[in-house]
Amino acid sequence: MDRLWSPWRSEYIAAGSSAESERGGCVFCRIQRDSSQDEKNFVLYRAEHNFVVLNIYPYIPGHLLIVPYEHVSVLDATPSSTTNEMMDLTKRAQTALREVYQPAGYNIGMNLGAAAGAGIVDHIHVHILPRWIGDSNFMSSVGDTRVLPEDLVTTYHKLHGQF
């Protein structure tokens, strides 16, 4: 079996929540407190317990996050009203992505804790990514480069009206 190494990722993973505190706290909490900046922050929709936002470091165009307003780090401590709404918003996000991008599939999931790859360790969130056959390549692993065919502003305007 061949293995490809991408050691530059270790710095990003190790930064985790310490980088958050250096920048003035949790980015999700800052975003949820200031709805006047929703377009600048790429917030697509605000519900009662959660909001939908574009991932500003997307793996692929349309990479969405469902984020609870409550700053909580573990899923099993999150109120069911929040997690029920998270799942409903995940379903709505899948529908929106289908209507706008017509993907061949989806990745939907959570990374809970630094060891699981969570970039923001202390604030849970769901990732929803549209996927197509052949959309991944070696650019990310070998060239430390991610190829994205559209910018975040374009993605935001395509998806904003879907919620």
N, C-alpha and C positions, 0 to 999 in steps of 0.2 A: 504494500500500500504506500503510495506517495503521500507526503505531507508538505503542506505549504505553510510557512511561518509568516506572521504579520506582527512583529514585535512592537510596532508603533501603537497598536491597540492597547497595550498594557498601560501606557501612560494615561489614556482616556479612561480606562476601567479603574485604575488606581485613584484618579482624581475624584471620582464619585461625588459623595456628599461634601467632602472638604472643599471642592471647587465651588459648590453651591454657597457654602457659608462665606467664603471669601468674596463672592459677588453680591452679598446682601441677602442671603436666605434662599429659600426654595423658589425656584422659577415658577412653578405651578401656582404657589400661593400668591406671588406677585401678580401673575396674570389674572387670577380669579378675583382679586380685590379691585381691579381697575377696568371696568367694562367700557370705559370711554376709549380705551386703546385696543379694542377687539380686532379691528382690521390690521393694525400694526403688528399685533401679536398673533395674527392668523387664527383667531377664535372663530369657528364656524357657527357654533350654536351654544346657547346656555339653557340648561334645563334646571329643574328644582335642586338636584343634588350633585350634578356633574356638568362638565362642559366638554365640547368637542373642539379639538385644536389640531392644526397641522403640526407634524413633527418638523422642527426647523433643521434637523439633520436627517433627512429622509433616506431610506434605503432605495426608495422608488417613488415616483410621483403618485400622490394620493395617499401617502403614509399618514394615517390619522391616529390620534390618541383620544381616548375617553378618560377624563380625569375628574376624580371627585373633588368637590370644594374642600372637604375636610382633609386636613393633613394627617394621613394615616399610612403606616408603613407595612401593615400586614392585612391580608385579605380577610382572615377569619375574625378580625376585630372591627371590621367595617359593618355599619348597620345594613340590614337587609334592604331597607328602602333605597339606600345608595347602590348596593350591588344589583338589585333588581333593575333599577334605572340604567345602570351601566350596561347591562345585557340588552335592554331595550334600545339604548343608543347604539350599541354595537350592531344590532340588527338594522337599524336605520342607516348607519354608516355603510354597511354592506350594500344596502339598496341604492344609496347615493352613488357609491363607487361603481356599481353595476350600470346605473343609468348614464353616468358620465364617461367611464373608461371602458366598459365592456370587457373586464378581465376574464381570464381563463380559470382563475382560482383566487384564493385569499389565504394569507397568514393572519391568524387572530390569536393573540395571547398576551401573557404578562410575564415579566421578569421580576421576580420577588427576591430582593437581596442582592448584594454585590457579587456573591459567588454565582448567581444565576444570570449575571450580565446586566443588571439594572443600572442604567446610567444615572437615574435619579432614585436613590435608594430609599429615601424616607417618605416618598409620596407615591402610592400605587397608581397605576394607570394601565389601560388596555391598549395594545397596538393593533391596528387593522391596516393591512397592506394588500393592495390589489396585486395579482401576479399573472404573468404570461409565460407561456412556454418559451424558453430561451432568453428570459430577461436577466439572467445572472451570467456573469462572466468572470474572468480572472483579473479584471482591472482593479477591483477592490483589494484582492489578496496580494497581488504581485506589484501593482503599480501605485498603491496607496492612493487610488483615485476612484471616485464613484461617478459614473456617467449618468446624468439626469437630463432627459430631453425637454423639460420645462422648468421654469423658475417657480418659486413659492407663490408669488403674486398671481401668476396665471392659474396655478392649482387652486388657490383660494377663491378666485372669481368663478372658476368652473364649479366648485362644490358649495359655495356659500348659499346659493338659492335652493339647494337640495334639502336643507333642514328647515 
